[in-house]
Amino acid sequence: MAGAAALAVTGMAARPSFAAEAPLSGAFALPGITEKVTAELTVRETGPLARELVIAFTDKMTGQPVTQFDEELARELHLLATDSAFSTFVHEHPEKPGPDGRFRIEVRFPKAGLYHVYADVMPKGLGQQVVRFDVPVDVEKTPVAQQSPPVAAAEGSDGPYSIELDAAALRAGAENMIALTILKDGRPATDLGLYLGVPAHAVFVSTDDLGYVHAHAMADAPKGGHHAHGQHAHGSHADPGAAIPAKLMLHAAPPRAGRYALWIQFMGGGEVRTVPFVVTVPPAP
């Protein structure tokens, strides 16, 4: 699936005139975490496979629009999406929200289908919140049957880059430490850089209930400094001037047993690379 994350983000000028669809209500996507916001997504078609997305959040306790957000990795919103077959992956970032708290981004989806779109934010004072929207793109506005992803090997690739992943330690409902090695042409990569301030990102999506986990891989296991916001596992940010080693450690806590689509993103050769996997998480002993 080399280059599977290639989603174009286009300028907001010179848009064709298409009517917006009725707003979509989101489903909270962090199992085991208290839902503190609701969200709506307005989708406006701007061309074949192209959509303007407008996302608005509401504080559940006050009923007021959320207008202030904390930054996570220099972004106030991470937009992630995959199609219903888990065969593509999107990770993009809108500009800062307007005064009304609404985020806007125009995207071109890689192919027609039903997309599970995740809006990952940190509303000020509320911690991590993730809301999922199911967005049909150039298909009939009827439910699309979810397809099971193919069984992936223990190693995925993007161009000359591949990842050796040791997922044997994964257990549901517990924090796991997973070793991974980034290879280029079969050898440990030496041209890695930071992506959004960390050596690598990992996103797990349950193929059973579409639950979401977003974690960061670090050069080594943090000592006493690791913490997590909801299901978004963090380590300390890497030193921007330090070399990025090929061997990394990933901390993740899949909330439930079952099968997960997993994408690992990193900067290799000056480009964002996306390596896909499918992993099975057994229940805790």
GIBELNOR-V481399 format. One record per residue. N is the residue number from 0. PSI is psi in degrees with one decimal (none if undefined). BURIAL is # if it has 24 or more other C-alpha atoms within 12 Angstrom, else .. D_CENTER is the distance of its C-alpha to the mean C-alpha in Angstrom with 1 decimal. Layout:
n=N psi=PSI burial=BURIAL d_center=D_CENTER
n=N psi=PSI burial=BURIAL d_center=D_CENTER
This chain:
n=0 psi=44.5 burial=# d_center=16.5
n=1 psi=132.3 burial=. d_center=17.2
n=2 psi=19.7 burial=# d_center=15.5
n=3 psi=-15.8 burial=# d_center=13.5
n=4 psi=13.7 burial=# d_center=10.8
n=5 psi=91.8 burial=# d_center=13.7
n=6 psi=123.4 burial=# d_center=13.1
n=7 psi=134.6 burial=. d_center=15.9
n=8 psi=118.0 burial=# d_center=15.9
n=9 psi=167.8 burial=. d_center=19.5
n=10 psi=163.3 burial=. d_center=22.0
n=11 psi=2.4 burial=. d_center=22.9
n=12 psi=164.5 burial=. d_center=26.6
n=13 psi=51.2 burial=. d_center=28.8
n=14 psi=139.2 burial=. d_center=26.8
n=15 psi=157.5 burial=. d_center=28.7
n=16 psi=106.9 burial=. d_center=29.8
n=17 psi=146.9 burial=. d_center=28.1
n=18 psi=146.1 burial=. d_center=28.1
n=19 psi=147.4 burial=. d_center=25.1
n=20 psi=166.0 burial=. d_center=24.3
n=21 psi=142.6 burial=. d_center=24.8
n=22 psi=143.5 burial=. d_center=22.0
n=23 psi=135.9 burial=# d_center=19.5
n=24 psi=141.4 burial=. d_center=19.2
n=25 psi=162.0 burial=# d_center=15.9
n=26 psi=132.3 burial=# d_center=15.5
n=27 psi=137.6 burial=# d_center=14.5
n=28 psi=17.8 burial=# d_center=11.7
n=29 psi=92.6 burial=# d_center=12.4
n=30 psi=135.2 burial=# d_center=15.4
n=31 psi=-1.6 burial=. d_center=18.2
n=32 psi=142.4 burial=# d_center=17.2
n=33 psi=128.4 burial=. d_center=19.5
n=34 psi=117.0 burial=# d_center=18.5
n=35 psi=-9.3 burial=# d_center=19.8
n=36 psi=157.1 burial=# d_center=18.6
n=37 psi=167.0 burial=# d_center=18.7
n=38 psi=152.1 burial=# d_center=17.2
n=39 psi=145.6 burial=# d_center=18.4
n=40 psi=124.2 burial=# d_center=17.1
n=41 psi=128.4 burial=# d_center=19.8
n=42 psi=127.8 burial=# d_center=19.4
n=43 psi=122.1 burial=# d_center=22.0
n=44 psi=130.5 burial=# d_center=22.8
n=45 psi=3.7 burial=# d_center=23.7
n=46 psi=176.7 burial=. d_center=24.5
n=47 psi=122.4 burial=. d_center=23.8
n=48 psi=4.6 burial=# d_center=20.0
n=49 psi=136.4 burial=# d_center=19.6
n=50 psi=139.6 burial=# d_center=18.6
n=51 psi=127.0 burial=# d_center=18.7
n=52 psi=129.5 burial=# d_center=16.3
n=53 psi=120.1 burial=# d_center=17.7
n=54 psi=129.7 burial=# d_center=16.0
n=55 psi=135.7 burial=# d_center=18.4
n=56 psi=146.2 burial=# d_center=18.2
n=57 psi=134.2 burial=# d_center=21.3
n=58 psi=120.9 burial=# d_center=22.4
n=59 psi=-33.4 burial=. d_center=23.5
n=60 psi=-42.7 burial=. d_center=26.4
n=61 psi=-19.8 burial=. d_center=28.0
n=62 psi=8.7 burial=. d_center=26.9
n=63 psi=150.7 burial=. d_center=26.5
n=64 psi=140.5 burial=# d_center=23.7
n=65 psi=124.2 burial=# d_center=21.3
n=66 psi=-8.5 burial=# d_center=22.1
n=67 psi=136.0 burial=# d_center=21.1
n=68 psi=142.3 burial=# d_center=17.8
n=69 psi=149.1 burial=# d_center=17.4
n=70 psi=139.2 burial=. d_center=15.5
n=71 psi=115.3 burial=# d_center=12.8
n=72 psi=48.2 burial=# d_center=12.9
n=73 psi=15.4 burial=. d_center=15.2
n=74 psi=144.9 burial=# d_center=13.0
n=75 psi=-17.9 burial=# d_center=13.6
n=76 psi=131.0 burial=# d_center=10.6
n=77 psi=120.6 burial=# d_center=7.0
n=78 psi=119.1 burial=# d_center=6.6
n=79 psi=147.3 burial=# d_center=4.1
n=80 psi=152.7 burial=# d_center=6.7
n=81 psi=152.0 burial=# d_center=8.8
n=82 psi=172.4 burial=# d_center=12.5
n=83 psi=-15.5 burial=# d_center=14.7
n=84 psi=1.9 burial=# d_center=15.7
n=85 psi=35.0 burial=# d_center=12.3
n=86 psi=-8.8 burial=# d_center=13.8
n=87 psi=163.5 burial=# d_center=11.5
n=88 psi=137.9 burial=# d_center=8.0
n=89 psi=136.2 burial=# d_center=7.1
n=90 psi=103.2 burial=# d_center=5.6
n=91 psi=172.4 burial=# d_center=8.6
n=92 psi=116.0 burial=# d_center=10.6
n=93 psi=165.2 burial=# d_center=13.6
n=94 psi=176.5 burial=# d_center=16.8
n=95 psi=150.7 burial=# d_center=18.1
n=96 psi=160.9 burial=# d_center=19.0
n=97 psi=177.2 burial=. d_center=22.6
n=98 psi=-25.2 burial=. d_center=25.3
n=99 psi=2.3 burial=. d_center=24.5
n=100 psi=1.3 burial=# d_center=21.0
n=101 psi=134.2 burial=# d_center=19.5
n=102 psi=140.9 burial=# d_center=16.6
n=103 psi=135.7 burial=# d_center=17.4
n=104 psi=140.7 burial=# d_center=15.7
n=105 psi=128.1 burial=# d_center=17.2
n=106 psi=154.3 burial=# d_center=15.3
n=107 psi=113.4 burial=# d_center=16.8
n=108 psi=148.4 burial=# d_center=15.2
n=109 psi=-24.8 burial=# d_center=16.1
n=110 psi=166.6 burial=# d_center=18.2
n=111 psi=151.2 burial=# d_center=19.5
n=112 psi=-178.7 burial=# d_center=18.2
n=113 psi=125.3 burial=# d_center=16.5
n=114 psi=135.5 burial=# d_center=12.8
n=115 psi=108.9 burial=# d_center=10.6
n=116 psi=123.0 burial=# d_center=9.0
n=117 psi=127.7 burial=# d_center=7.0
n=118 psi=109.8 burial=# d_center=8.5
n=119 psi=112.2 burial=# d_center=7.8
n=120 psi=167.0 burial=# d_center=11.2
n=121 psi=79.1 burial=# d_center=14.1
n=122 psi=135.9 burial=# d_center=17.2
n=123 psi=122.9 burial=. d_center=20.2
n=124 psi=-1.5 burial=. d_center=21.8
n=125 psi=-7.1 burial=# d_center=19.5
n=126 psi=-176.5 burial=# d_center=16.8
n=127 psi=134.6 burial=# d_center=13.1
n=128 psi=137.0 burial=# d_center=12.7
n=129 psi=127.8 burial=# d_center=10.0
n=130 psi=136.0 burial=# d_center=11.5
n=131 psi=138.9 burial=# d_center=11.0
n=132 psi=142.6 burial=# d_center=13.1
n=133 psi=112.3 burial=# d_center=14.7
n=134 psi=111.7 burial=# d_center=15.7
n=135 psi=133.9 burial=# d_center=18.4
n=136 psi=111.1 burial=# d_center=18.8
n=137 psi=36.5 burial=# d_center=22.4
n=138 psi=167.1 burial=. d_center=23.2
n=139 psi=146.9 burial=. d_center=25.5
n=140 psi=49.8 burial=. d_center=24.4
n=141 psi=155.3 burial=. d_center=24.8
n=142 psi=138.5 burial=. d_center=22.5
n=143 psi=129.3 burial=. d_center=21.3
n=144 psi=130.7 burial=. d_center=21.8
n=145 psi=130.7 burial=. d_center=18.8
n=146 psi=146.4 burial=. d_center=19.4
n=147 psi=135.6 burial=. d_center=19.0
n=148 psi=156.0 burial=# d_center=17.1
n=149 psi=155.1 burial=. d_center=19.7
n=150 psi=119.3 burial=. d_center=20.4
n=151 psi=152.2 burial=# d_center=19.0
n=152 psi=175.7 burial=. d_center=21.0
n=153 psi=2.0 burial=. d_center=20.3
n=154 psi=129.1 burial=# d_center=19.6
n=155 psi=176.5 burial=# d_center=17.4
n=156 psi=159.5 burial=# d_center=18.0
n=157 psi=105.2 burial=# d_center=17.2
n=158 psi=-133.5 burial=. d_center=20.6
n=159 psi=-4.4 burial=# d_center=22.7
n=160 psi=139.9 burial=# d_center=19.9
n=161 psi=167.9 burial=# d_center=19.2
n=162 psi=130.3 burial=# d_center=18.1
n=163 psi=120.7 burial=# d_center=20.3
n=164 psi=126.8 burial=# d_center=18.5
n=165 psi=94.5 burial=. d_center=20.7
n=166 psi=13.5 burial=# d_center=19.0
n=167 psi=-25.8 burial=. d_center=22.4
n=168 psi=-7.1 burial=# d_center=21.9
n=169 psi=130.7 burial=# d_center=19.1
n=170 psi=142.3 burial=# d_center=20.5
n=171 psi=143.2 burial=# d_center=19.4
n=172 psi=12.9 burial=. d_center=19.7
n=173 psi=152.2 burial=. d_center=20.3
n=174 psi=128.9 burial=# d_center=18.7
n=175 psi=148.7 burial=# d_center=18.7
n=176 psi=119.1 burial=# d_center=19.2
n=177 psi=132.4 burial=# d_center=18.3
n=178 psi=137.7 burial=# d_center=19.9
n=179 psi=150.9 burial=# d_center=18.5
n=180 psi=126.6 burial=# d_center=20.4
n=181 psi=123.9 burial=# d_center=19.4
n=182 psi=149.3 burial=# d_center=22.2
n=183 psi=119.0 burial=# d_center=23.6
n=184 psi=37.4 burial=. d_center=26.3
n=185 psi=0.2 burial=. d_center=26.5
n=186 psi=153.2 burial=. d_center=27.2
n=187 psi=127.4 burial=. d_center=25.2
n=188 psi=141.6 burial=# d_center=23.5
n=189 psi=3.9 burial=. d_center=25.3
n=190 psi=40.2 burial=. d_center=23.6
n=191 psi=149.2 burial=# d_center=20.3
n=192 psi=175.4 burial=# d_center=19.1
n=193 psi=142.7 burial=# d_center=16.7
n=194 psi=112.5 burial=# d_center=13.3
n=195 psi=37.8 burial=# d_center=12.8
n=196 psi=-2.2 burial=# d_center=15.5
n=197 psi=160.4 burial=# d_center=14.5
n=198 psi=-30.5 burial=# d_center=15.4
n=199 psi=155.0 burial=# d_center=12.1
n=200 psi=150.5 burial=# d_center=8.5
n=201 psi=132.7 burial=# d_center=7.6
n=202 psi=124.3 burial=# d_center=5.1
n=203 psi=134.4 burial=# d_center=7.8
n=204 psi=123.0 burial=# d_center=8.5
n=205 psi=127.8 burial=# d_center=12.3
n=206 psi=-6.1 burial=# d_center=14.3
n=207 psi=-54.9 burial=. d_center=16.9
n=208 psi=6.5 burial=# d_center=15.7
n=209 psi=20.4 burial=# d_center=12.0
n=210 psi=155.8 burial=# d_center=11.4
n=211 psi=136.2 burial=# d_center=8.1
n=212 psi=129.9 burial=# d_center=8.0
n=213 psi=119.7 burial=# d_center=6.2
n=214 psi=162.8 burial=# d_center=9.1
n=215 psi=135.1 burial=# d_center=11.0
n=216 psi=138.9 burial=# d_center=13.8
n=217 psi=165.9 burial=# d_center=17.1
n=218 psi=-31.3 burial=# d_center=20.4
n=219 psi=170.9 burial=# d_center=22.1
n=220 psi=124.0 burial=# d_center=21.9
n=221 psi=143.6 burial=. d_center=22.3
n=222 psi=96.5 burial=. d_center=25.7
n=223 psi=-3.0 burial=. d_center=25.8
n=224 psi=0.9 burial=. d_center=23.0
n=225 psi=138.8 burial=# d_center=19.9
n=226 psi=172.3 burial=. d_center=18.6
n=227 psi=143.2 burial=. d_center=15.7
n=228 psi=110.6 burial=# d_center=14.7
n=229 psi=-126.6 burial=# d_center=14.1
n=230 psi=27.3 burial=# d_center=11.6
n=231 psi=98.8 burial=# d_center=10.0
n=232 psi=137.6 burial=# d_center=12.4
n=233 psi=151.9 burial=# d_center=13.9
n=234 psi=178.1 burial=# d_center=16.8
n=235 psi=148.8 burial=# d_center=19.0
n=236 psi=147.9 burial=# d_center=18.0
n=237 psi=158.0 burial=# d_center=19.8
n=238 psi=119.6 burial=. d_center=23.0
n=239 psi=-26.9 burial=. d_center=22.4
n=240 psi=-5.5 burial=. d_center=25.7
n=241 psi=150.0 burial=. d_center=25.4
n=242 psi=143.7 burial=. d_center=24.9
n=243 psi=117.0 burial=# d_center=21.7
n=244 psi=156.5 burial=# d_center=22.8
n=245 psi=-27.8 burial=# d_center=21.8
n=246 psi=123.9 burial=# d_center=21.8
n=247 psi=164.3 burial=# d_center=19.0
n=248 psi=133.2 burial=# d_center=18.3
n=249 psi=127.7 burial=# d_center=15.1
n=250 psi=124.9 burial=# d_center=15.4
n=251 psi=152.4 burial=# d_center=13.5
n=252 psi=76.7 burial=# d_center=15.0
n=253 psi=128.0 burial=# d_center=14.1
n=254 psi=-25.7 burial=# d_center=16.1
n=255 psi=154.2 burial=# d_center=17.9
n=256 psi=154.8 burial=# d_center=19.6
n=257 psi=-168.1 burial=# d_center=18.7
n=258 psi=138.5 burial=# d_center=16.7
n=259 psi=136.2 burial=# d_center=13.0
n=260 psi=137.0 burial=# d_center=11.1
n=261 psi=132.8 burial=# d_center=9.6
n=262 psi=131.4 burial=# d_center=8.2
n=263 psi=126.5 burial=# d_center=9.5
n=264 psi=141.7 burial=# d_center=9.6
n=265 psi=168.2 burial=# d_center=12.8
n=266 psi=115.6 burial=# d_center=15.6
n=267 psi=125.9 burial=# d_center=18.4
n=268 psi=30.0 burial=. d_center=21.6
n=269 psi=5.3 burial=. d_center=20.3
n=270 psi=149.2 burial=. d_center=17.4
n=271 psi=125.3 burial=# d_center=13.7
n=272 psi=146.8 burial=# d_center=13.6
n=273 psi=120.0 burial=# d_center=11.2
n=274 psi=122.8 burial=# d_center=12.8
n=275 psi=150.9 burial=# d_center=12.3
n=276 psi=164.8 burial=# d_center=13.9
n=277 psi=125.9 burial=# d_center=14.9
n=278 psi=149.6 burial=# d_center=16.2
n=279 psi=124.1 burial=# d_center=18.5
n=280 psi=117.2 burial=# d_center=18.6
n=281 psi=161.1 burial=. d_center=22.2
n=282 psi=158.1 burial=. d_center=23.5
n=283 psi=144.4 burial=. d_center=24.7
n=284 psi=none burial=. d_center=28.3
